[in-house]
Amino acid sequence: MTHLRKTMLEELERRNFSQNTTRTYVRIVEDFARYFHRQPDQLGPEHIRQYQAHLFRQRKLAANTVMQHVAAIRFLFVKTLKKPWSVAETPYPKRAVHLPAILSQDEVACLIDAALSPFHRVLLMTLYATGVRRAELTHLKISDIDSQRMVIHIQGGKGRKDRDVMLSPKLLEALREHWRGLRRKPRVWLFPGNRWHTGDQPIHTNVVWQACQQAAHRAGIQKELHPHTLRHCFATHLLEAGADLRTIQLLLGHRDLEKTTIYLHLSQRHLNATASPLDALPLKVEPTQDK
């Protein structure tokens, strides 16, 4: 391990960055240096400009992904190398905001019913019933299921924040059925890894991804769909059922309420409750054209 890599890891650790962010930042800096065949501390603003252009033009990365690359390189320069950083010379790309695809409740039911296996079915049910991220799902522990209070404890979520979400009675029964079907009862993880789910480590996040993709294909759902889609459906359907934004914010673990307001744009109830201004215009009846 080089001295620079060791120093950067120490700076990330001092700020209590998550393991995932740490791995991503180190990987980005390594890629940055590899592109120019030089050590990172030998690079400067002009190299960053060229690298940004390369990410957009050659690698065709989305603006939000390029922002992550810039953030990692900025951390290297400012926190590790203690060098000045000019926002004017190295701007963050403008963030692209896209509304996610939302399934109707009927479509969610079709998706769950189309699961490839009972194990995939309980994964999809948990995603939709709780709104957890797929990494949070894989790291659920048996001790996180509180059937007395009917809550699930989400520990070490994004930003290292803990939170509680509701435990649906229907989900509780599905989890108990899942437990009864395991060959070896796990001691720690709710969803243990390996083929027969008897491993000492939790399942990989790719298993959750595959569960969504295979169920969507079997259900004939044409919309772009991934595990996070069910998180969006969870929030949108709660809003349509009358839950307030603050409650949804807490359930999702959002730091800012502004991030949660995106579901106002997705809620059918809120869209239908707002009339188009066209409907208020006193338009004349268009004359019928002679044929």
Secondary structure, 3 states (H helix, E strand, C coil): CCHHHHHHHHHHHHCCCCHHHHHHHHHHHHHHHHHHCCCHHHCCHHHHHHHHHHHHHCCCCCHHHHHHHHHHHHHHHHHHCCCCCCCCCCCCCCCCCCCCCCCCHHHHHHHHHCCCCHHHHHHHHHHHHHCCCHHHHHCCEHHHEECCCCEEEECCCHHHCCEEEECCHHHHHHHHHHHHCCCCCCCCECCECCCCCCCCCECCHHHHHHHHHHHHHHHCCCCCCCHHHHHHHHHHHHHHCCCCHHHHHHHHCCCCHHHHHHHHCCCHHHHHCCCCHHHHCCCCCCCCCCC
